């Protein structure tokens, strides 16, 4: 299962790097290097702007920070800002065309994976029916006094 997830993540990165062949898609280091080259090209055309991200989910925030660092960007927080606030300086074209869509695609794949693992563990160790949500009651009293 872990290898399937890793393969999906590599394919997403290769997509944003513009990999042309299936052999290139397997080379994650090459994909990251191509994306860093895109960033350098964008820096020559666009002036870097400061963008503030508010990412409440700690797993997504960890992913975003790692993705920024992978491409040579320096994520930071301003003094006394909240933990979910992440600042990044980069060309707008790179942010909107590469970093943002890649982050959202990777976050979706990781969220699906985490949900699958969590569901399996809860159904195996806590209670086997976790696929349903809590029931909705029209009347709060009806649930309180239900036998």
Secondary structure as GFF3:
##gff-version 3
##sequence-region A 1 147
A	DSSP	alpha_helix	2	17	.	.	.	ID=ss1
A	DSSP	alpha_helix	22	25	.	.	.	ID=ss2
A	DSSP	alpha_helix	28	45	.	.	.	ID=ss3
A	DSSP	beta_strand	48	54	.	.	.	ID=ss4
A	DSSP	alpha_helix	58	70	.	.	.	ID=ss5
A	DSSP	beta_strand	85	91	.	.	.	ID=ss6
A	DSSP	alpha_helix	92	94	.	.	.	ID=ss7
A	DSSP	pi_helix	95	99	.	.	.	ID=ss8
A	DSSP	alpha_helix	100	125	.	.	.	ID=ss9
A	DSSP	alpha_helix	140	144	.	.	.	ID=ss10
###
